[in-house]
Amino acid sequence: MLSKNQIKALTRYRQDKYRKEDNVFVVEGCKLAQEVLQSGLEVEAVYATRSWIGRNSFEQWALTESNSMKTDSEKKKTESRFDFTDSKKRFLPSLVEVTQEELERISLLSTPNDVYCLVRRPERVPDYRHDGLTLVLDGIRDPGNLGTIIRLADWFAIDRVICSKDCVDMYNPKTVQSTMGSLFRVEVFYCDLEDFFKRLPSGLDVYGSLVEEGDSVYGQRLSDNAVLVIGSESHGISERVRKYINRSLNIPCFKHGNRPESLNAAMACAVLLSEFRRNG
């Protein structure tokens, strides 16, 4: 059961500013909870219904107050609790049984699903190494699009995604949900894109998805050691990034006359990544 103070503290995380202020994000639902608990990320607390707890094997967990509600000195008392279920030695999060009504009060979802995890945001330093295909996102503002693109990167074996600083937060609840767990397997970094491009080796192919110009992606020989840039839904690739592109691509529309203006960023990314893996 949760106290009024605990419920008040957790409902704060419906607002982005409090999640960022406390350096946490929220993972909800059975599948995503399983993914994050196996990811090696620092899960501070798990709030779950009795039915979820009964379906999962956590005999080594003590039902306890949430770590998020404890002082630093109280947290240190729990640091001897290790999880040896895999090769990574991790602290066990607190497991708190909640009622369905309590879950509905703290949940960020319109339809809560048995379990709510409070997770510490990992510290990530931009990785400027280059090998294989790197995906760069310029100004992606829609949370669902970003989540879908991260999921696509996971599907097509791209292990890192570079985001401009004005991209939507990858820990936005809609983004987390739409990644379907891929967020925990793909490294996502935010950085100044001009700084990123200036560090790339000379002669590297930098492909850009451009609606108005460029060569059709179909039938081309595409490099599997390259950078692919996807622009924003409304403005495409910005001028400050466009100057670094040396290989312009487009996805031709096969319909004439009354046709859609464009594909959204995630759709375009899916087509392009498929072609890179097929022809690279």
N, C-alpha and C positions, 0 to 999 in steps of 0.2 A: 504494500500500500504506500501511496505517496502522501506526504504532508502538503499543506497548503503552500508552504514556502518552496518546496521542491517543484510543485506544479507551476508556481509563479516563475521560478528560475528557468524552468525548461520552456515555458511558453514564450519567453523572451527570444528564443532561437528561431521563432517564426520571422523575425526581422534580421535582415542581412547584416546590419551594423553590429548587432550583438554577437552573431556567430564569428564575425571577423575580430571583434574586440576580444573575445575569449579564445580565439584561434582554434575553433572547432567547426565541424560540419556534421550533418545528420544523415544517417543511412537508415532507410525503413524498408520493411518487407522481408519475407522469408529468404528469397533467393539472394538479395543483396546483403542481408545480414550474414549469411553463410559465406559469401564471397569476401566481405571485409574482415570477418573473423579469421579467415585463412590467409589473408594478404600480408600479414606482418606489420600492418599499420597499428598505431597505438589507439586501441578502443578503450575509452575511459569508462563507459558504463553501457549496460544492455538493459533495457526496460522491456519486459516481455510478459505476455499473458501466460497463465498456467498451462493452457493447451500447447503453446509453443515450447515451453520448458519441458513438458512431458514428452514431446516428440523428438527432443534433442538430447544428446548424451553429455551432460555437463555435471557429472557427479562430483568432479573436483572443484566445482564452483561453490562458494558459500553465498547464500542469499544475504545480501548486505546493503547498507546504504550506498547510494551512488558515490563514486569517487569525486564526481563533479560537485558534490555538496560538501566535501570534506576540506579541512584546512591542509596546507602542505605537510604539516607534521603528522596529521592523521593518515595522509596518503602514504607516507614513508613506512608506516606500520604494516602496510599490505604488500610491500615490495618483495617479500620473500615468496609470494605466490607466483610460481612459474608454470607455464604450459609447456610440457615436453611432448606434445602430440605430433610435432614435426621437428625439422632440423633447426628451426629458429627458436631461440629461447626468448619467450615473451611474457610480459606480465599479464595475468588474467584480469579482465575488466570486472567491475562489480556487476552482479546479476540481481536485478530488482524485479520482483513479481508485481505486475500491475493489473488492474481490472480493465475490461474493454472500455469502460467509461473514462477511466484515467488516460488510457492510450489515446482516445479520441480528443481529449483536452490538450495533450501535448503534441500531437502529431502535426506534421506539416502537410499531410496528404488529405484529400477530401474523403478517401476511404481507407482508414488505417488498417494495417495488415499484421497483427500479432506481435510485432517486434520493432523496437526503436533503438538504434545505436548512436551513441554520442562519440565522435571520433576526433582525435587530435589531428590538426592539419600538419602534414610532414613539412620539414624545411627542405626546400628544393632550390638549388643553385643552377642557373642556366648552363646547359651542357653544350659547348661549342664544337665538340668533336664532330667529324662528319664521316659516316660510312653508311652505305645503303641508301634507301629512299627516305628522305625527311619531309614531313608534312608541315607547312607553315600556314598559319591562319591569320589573316589581316582583317581585323575589325568585325569578327563574328559576334553579333550581339544577341542572337536568339538562343536561349538556353537549350531548347530542344535540338536545334541544329548542331550546337557544339557537342552535346551528348551523343548524338547520332554519328558525328564525325569521329569522335573518340572510339566509338564502337566499331566503325568501319576500319579505323587504323588497326585495331586489335585483330579484326577479321583478316586483313590483308598483311599481317605480320609487320606492321610498322611500329617500332617500339618507342618512338618519341614524337611528340607534337609540339611545335613551337608556336606560341600565341603572342600577338601584339598586346601591348598593355591595355588597349581599349576593348579587347575581347571580353565577353561576359565571364564572370567568375566560374571556374570549373566546378566549384563546390555549391553552386546554386542548386537548390533541391530538385528543380526540373532537369538540370543537367545530370546530376547524380543518378536520378531515376532512369533517364533515357540512355545512359551508358550501359545499363544492364550488367554492371560489374566490370566492364572493360576499364573503367577509371582506375581500378586497382592493379591493372597489368600494363598500362601504357603510361610512360613518363610524359607529363605535360608541364611545360615551362612557359613562363611569361617573361618577355624581355623587350628591349628596344630593337625592332626589326632591322633598322639601319646598322646598328652595332653588330647584329648577328650576320648580316650579309657581308659586311666589311671583313669579317673574320674567315669567310669561306675561301678555300683555295681557288686560285685563278684557273679559268678554263672549265670550271664545274658547270654542268647544265642546270639552269634555273628555269623551270617551266612555270608559266602563269596561265591560269584559266581566264580567258578574255572573251566576252560575248561578241564584241564588235569586230574583232580582228583575230589573226592567228590562223594556224593550219588545223584542219580537222584532225582530231585525235585518232580517228580510225585509220588503220593501215600504216601507221608510222612505226618506225623502230624507236622505242623509248628506252632511255638509259635507266638501269636499275641502281645507279649510283648518282643521285641527283636530288634536287629540291623541287617540290611541287607547292606552289602558292595558290591558296583559295581565298578569294576576296569576300567582302561583306555582302549580305543579302540585298542591300539597297544601293550600294555605291560601287561594288566590285573592288578591285585592287586599287589601293590609293596611289597617287602619283609618286609619293616618296618611296614606295616599294617597287612600283612598276619599272623604275629606271634600272633595277638590278636583274630584271627578267631578260634572258637572252633566247628563250624558246617560248613563243606564244602559241597557245593551244585554244581551240574552241570545240564545243560539242554541237555539231550541226543539227538544226531542226528539220525534220523530214516533212513537216506539214507546210503547205502553202496557203496563202490567204489569211483567214482569221485564225491566228495561232497564239499560243501563250507567249508572253514577253520573254520569259527565261525560266530556267530551273532554279530551285533554291540551292543554297550552298551545299547542303548535305547530299541532295540528289546529284549535283554536278560532281561532287567529290567521289561518290560511289562509282559513277561511270568512268571517271579518270583513273581511279585506283585499279579498277578492274582491267582497264587497258594497259596500265603499267605492268601489272602482274602477268597479263596474257602475252604481251609483246616484249617485255623487258629482257 
